[in-house]
Amino acid sequence: ATQKTKPCRKRSGKEVSFDFKISVIDEINNGLISANHASKKYNISRSTIEYWMKKYLLQDNLSYY
């Protein structure tokens, strides 16, 4: 018999450390590599990198207040 109720599917994305995200963002912000190059180099989608950068910038701005 096949099981009809499937457990919640996990996200297919791989977990990466906060430090890794920061290092990728720093490389882009410092002009060492482009977001496009970073996505190919680290095998991360550009939209993911843009998402990290948005979150990082928001967090960065909040720390000033």
DSSP file with accessible surface (Angstrom, degrees, kcal/mol):
  #  RESIDUE AA STRUCTURE BP1 BP2  ACC     N-H-->O    O-->H-N    N-H-->O    O-->H-N    TCO  KAPPA ALPHA  PHI   PSI    X-CA   Y-CA   Z-CA
    1    1 A A              0   0  156      0, 0.0     2,-0.3     0, 0.0     0, 0.0   0.000 360.0 360.0 360.0 138.0    0.0    0.0    0.0
    2    2 A T        -     0   0  128      1,-0.0     2,-0.5     2,-0.0     0, 0.0  -0.665 360.0-117.6 -89.0 144.6    1.2    3.5   -0.8
    3    3 A Q        -     0   0  150     -2,-0.3    -1,-0.0     1,-0.2     0, 0.0  -0.684  23.4-167.8 -82.8 122.7    1.3    6.1    1.8
    4    4 A K  S    S+     0   0  193     -2,-0.5     2,-0.7     1,-0.1    -1,-0.2   0.846  70.0  68.6 -82.1 -35.8   -1.0    9.0    0.8
    5    5 A T  S    S-     0   0  113      0, 0.0    -1,-0.1     0, 0.0    -2,-0.0  -0.778  72.0-161.6 -90.4 115.0    0.1   11.5    3.4
    6    6 A K        -     0   0  184     -2,-0.7     3,-0.1     1,-0.1    -2,-0.0  -0.727  22.3-111.5 -92.6 144.7    3.6   12.7    2.7
    7    7 A P        -     0   0  108      0, 0.0    -1,-0.1     0, 0.0     3,-0.1  -0.340  52.5 -76.6 -67.9 157.2    5.7   14.4    5.3
    8    8 A C        -     0   0  130      1,-0.1     2,-0.3    -2,-0.0     0, 0.0  -0.323  53.9-117.9 -55.4 130.2    6.4   18.1    4.7
    9    9 A R        -     0   0  230     -3,-0.1     2,-0.1     1,-0.1    -1,-0.1  -0.540  24.8-128.2 -73.8 136.5    9.1   18.4    2.1
   10   10 A K        -     0   0  191     -2,-0.3    -1,-0.1     1,-0.1     2,-0.1  -0.462  35.0 -89.6 -76.9 156.8   12.3   20.0    3.3
   11   11 A R        -     0   0  192      1,-0.1    -1,-0.1    -2,-0.1     0, 0.0  -0.390  28.7-139.8 -63.3 143.4   13.8   22.9    1.4
   12   12 A S  S    S+     0   0  123     -3,-0.1    -1,-0.1     2,-0.1    -2,-0.0   0.659  71.2 104.6 -81.2 -14.3   16.1   21.6   -1.3
   13   13 A G  S    S-     0   0   53      1,-0.1     2,-0.3     0, 0.0    -2,-0.0  -0.296  75.0-116.6 -68.3 149.7   18.6   24.5   -0.6
   14   14 A K        -     0   0  130      1,-0.1     2,-0.3    -2,-0.0    -1,-0.1  -0.653  26.2-114.4 -88.7 144.7   21.7   23.8    1.3
   15   15 A E        -     0   0  148     -2,-0.3     2,-0.3     0, 0.0    -1,-0.1  -0.582  35.6-173.4 -74.8 132.9   22.3   25.4    4.7
   16   16 A V        -     0   0   37     -2,-0.3     2,-0.0     3,-0.0     5,-0.0  -0.953  26.1-103.7-126.4 151.4   25.3   27.8    4.7
   17   17 A S     >  -     0   0   69     -2,-0.3     4,-1.9     1,-0.1     5,-0.1  -0.279  23.2-119.7 -72.3 157.8   26.8   29.5    7.7
   18   18 A F  H  > S+     0   0  118      1,-0.2     4,-2.5     2,-0.2     5,-0.2   0.901 115.3  56.5 -60.6 -40.9   26.2   33.2    8.5
   19   19 A D  H  > S+     0   0  125      1,-0.2     4,-2.4     2,-0.2    -1,-0.2   0.875 104.7  51.9 -60.5 -38.8   30.0   33.8    8.1
   20   20 A F  H  > S+     0   0   52      2,-0.2     4,-2.3     1,-0.2    -1,-0.2   0.935 109.5  49.3 -63.8 -44.7   29.9   32.4    4.6
   21   21 A K  H  X S+     0   0   65     -4,-1.9     4,-2.6     1,-0.2    -2,-0.2   0.929 111.7  49.1 -59.4 -45.3   27.1   34.7    3.6
   22   22 A I  H  X S+     0   0   32     -4,-2.5     4,-2.9     1,-0.2    -1,-0.2   0.906 109.9  51.2 -62.0 -41.4   28.9   37.7    5.0
   23   23 A S  H  X S+     0   0   49     -4,-2.4     4,-2.1     2,-0.2    -1,-0.2   0.903 111.1  47.6 -65.9 -38.3   32.2   36.8    3.2
   24   24 A V  H  X S+     0   0    0     -4,-2.3     4,-2.0     2,-0.2    -2,-0.2   0.945 113.7  47.7 -65.1 -46.4   30.3   36.5   -0.1
   25   25 A I  H  X S+     0   0    3     -4,-2.6     4,-3.2     1,-0.2     5,-0.2   0.912 111.2  51.6 -61.0 -42.2   28.6   39.8    0.5
   26   26 A D  H  X S+     0   0   60     -4,-2.9     4,-2.5     1,-0.2     6,-0.3   0.906 107.1  52.5 -62.2 -42.5   31.9   41.5    1.4
   27   27 A E  H  <>S+     0   0   38     -4,-2.1     5,-2.1     2,-0.2     6,-1.2   0.910 114.3  43.0 -59.2 -41.7   33.6   40.2   -1.7
   28   28 A I  H ><5S+     0   0   26     -4,-2.0     3,-1.5     4,-0.2    -2,-0.2   0.941 115.0  48.3 -69.7 -47.2   30.8   41.7   -3.8
   29   29 A N  H 3<5S+     0   0   82     -4,-3.2    -2,-0.2     1,-0.3    -1,-0.2   0.820 109.9  52.6 -64.2 -32.0   30.6   45.0   -1.8
   30   30 A N  T 3<5S-     0   0  115     -4,-2.5    -1,-0.3    -5,-0.2    -2,-0.2   0.409 114.8-117.2 -84.2   0.5   34.4   45.4   -2.0
   31   31 A G  T < 5S+     0   0   63     -3,-1.5    -3,-0.2     2,-0.3    -2,-0.1   0.641  79.1 125.5  76.3  14.9   34.3   45.0   -5.8
   32   32 A L  S   <S+     0   0  123     -5,-2.1     2,-0.3    -6,-0.3    -4,-0.2   0.890  82.1   1.0 -72.4 -39.4   36.4   41.8   -5.8
   33   33 A I  S    S-     0   0   25     -6,-1.2    -2,-0.3    -9,-0.1    -1,-0.2  -0.966  76.6-113.3-142.5 159.8   33.7   39.9   -7.7
   34   34 A S     >  -     0   0   65     -2,-0.3     4,-2.7    -3,-0.1     5,-0.2  -0.496  31.8-112.2 -87.1 163.0   30.3   40.6   -9.2
   35   35 A A  H  > S+     0   0   25      1,-0.2     4,-2.3     2,-0.2     5,-0.2   0.886 120.9  53.9 -60.3 -36.9   27.1   39.0   -7.9
   36   36 A N  H  > S+     0   0   69      2,-0.2     4,-1.5     1,-0.2    -1,-0.2   0.925 110.2  44.9 -63.4 -45.0   26.9   37.1  -11.2
   37   37 A H  H  > S+     0   0   94      1,-0.2     4,-3.2     2,-0.2    -2,-0.2   0.903 111.6  53.5 -66.2 -40.4   30.5   35.8  -10.7
   38   38 A A  H  X S+     0   0    0     -4,-2.7     4,-2.9     1,-0.2     6,-0.3   0.898 105.0  54.6 -61.8 -39.4   29.8   34.9   -7.1
   39   39 A S  H  X>S+     0   0   16     -4,-2.3     5,-1.7     1,-0.2     4,-0.5   0.891 114.8  39.9 -63.6 -37.0   26.7   32.9   -8.1
   40   40 A K  H  <5S+     0   0  153     -4,-1.5     3,-0.3     3,-0.2    -2,-0.2   0.918 116.1  50.5 -76.1 -42.3   28.8   30.8  -10.5
   41   41 A K  H  <5S+     0   0  112     -4,-3.2    -2,-0.2     1,-0.2    -3,-0.2   0.901 124.5  27.4 -62.2 -44.4   31.8   30.5   -8.2
   42   42 A Y  H  <5S-     0   0   54     -4,-2.9    -1,-0.2    -5,-0.2    -2,-0.2   0.376 105.5-119.8-102.4   2.9   29.8   29.4   -5.1
   43   43 A N  T  <5 +     0   0  131     -4,-0.5     2,-0.4    -3,-0.3    -3,-0.2   0.941  67.0 136.1  57.3  49.7   26.9   27.7   -7.0
   44   44 A I      < -     0   0   19     -5,-1.7    -1,-0.2    -6,-0.3    -2,-0.1  -0.971  59.1-109.1-124.0 142.9   24.3   30.0   -5.4
   45   45 A S     >  -     0   0   57     -2,-0.4     4,-1.9     1,-0.1     3,-0.2  -0.364  23.2-123.8 -70.3 152.0   21.5   31.6   -7.4
   46   46 A R  H  > S+     0   0  123      1,-0.2     4,-2.7     2,-0.2     5,-0.2   0.870 112.3  57.7 -63.1 -35.7   21.7   35.4   -7.9
   47   47 A S  H  > S+     0   0   80      1,-0.2     4,-2.2     2,-0.2    -1,-0.2   0.877 104.8  51.5 -64.4 -34.6   18.3   35.8   -6.3
   48   48 A T  H  > S+     0   0   48     -3,-0.2     4,-2.6     2,-0.2    -1,-0.2   0.934 110.3  48.2 -65.5 -44.3   19.6   34.2   -3.2
   49   49 A I  H  X S+     0   0    0     -4,-1.9     4,-2.5     1,-0.2    -2,-0.2   0.926 111.6  50.0 -62.2 -42.8   22.6   36.5   -3.1
   50   50 A E  H  X S+     0   0   91     -4,-2.7     4,-2.4     1,-0.2    -1,-0.2   0.900 110.3  51.1 -62.3 -38.7   20.4   39.5   -3.6
   51   51 A Y  H  X S+     0   0  136     -4,-2.2     4,-2.4     2,-0.2    -2,-0.2   0.933 110.2  48.5 -63.8 -46.2   18.2   38.2   -0.7
   52   52 A W  H  X S+     0   0   24     -4,-2.6     4,-2.9     1,-0.2    -2,-0.2   0.916 111.7  50.4 -58.5 -44.3   21.2   37.9    1.6
   53   53 A M  H  X S+     0   0   35     -4,-2.5     4,-2.9     2,-0.2     5,-0.2   0.909 109.8  49.5 -64.7 -41.3   22.4   41.4    0.6
   54   54 A K  H  X S+     0   0  142     -4,-2.4     4,-2.4     2,-0.2    -1,-0.2   0.938 114.6  44.8 -60.8 -47.7   18.9   42.9    1.3
   55   55 A K  H  X S+     0   0  114     -4,-2.4     4,-2.6     2,-0.2    -2,-0.2   0.908 114.0  50.2 -63.7 -41.5   18.8   41.2    4.7
   56   56 A Y  H  X S+     0   0   48     -4,-2.9     4,-2.7    -5,-0.2    -2,-0.2   0.927 111.7  47.3 -63.3 -45.1   22.4   42.2    5.5
   57   57 A L  H  X S+     0   0   84     -4,-2.9     4,-2.5     2,-0.2    -1,-0.2   0.906 112.7  49.3 -65.2 -40.8   21.8   45.8    4.6
   58   58 A L  H  X S+     0   0  113     -4,-2.4     4,-2.1    -5,-0.2    -2,-0.2   0.936 113.7  45.7 -62.1 -46.1   18.6   45.9    6.7
   59   59 A Q  H  X S+     0   0  111     -4,-2.6     4,-1.6     1,-0.2    -2,-0.2   0.905 112.3  52.1 -63.8 -40.5   20.3   44.4    9.6
   60   60 A D  H  < S+     0   0   55     -4,-2.7     4,-0.4     1,-0.2    -1,-0.2   0.912 110.5  47.6 -62.4 -42.8   23.3   46.7    9.2
   61   61 A N  H >< S+     0   0   83     -4,-2.5     3,-1.0     1,-0.2     4,-0.4   0.871 108.6  54.6 -68.5 -36.3   21.0   49.8    9.1
   62   62 A L  H >< S+     0   0  125     -4,-2.1     3,-1.3     1,-0.2    -1,-0.2   0.837  98.3  63.4 -67.6 -30.0   19.2   48.6   12.2
   63   63 A S  T 3< S+     0   0   85     -4,-1.6    -1,-0.2     1,-0.3    -2,-0.2   0.658  93.0  64.3 -71.1 -13.7   22.4   48.3   14.2
   64   64 A Y  T <         0   0  172     -3,-1.0    -1,-0.3    -4,-0.4    -2,-0.2   0.689 360.0 360.0 -79.5 -19.1   23.0   52.1   13.9
   65   65 A Y    <         0   0  232     -3,-1.3    -3,-0.0    -4,-0.4     0, 0.0  -0.587 360.0 360.0 -93.9 360.0   19.9   53.0   15.9
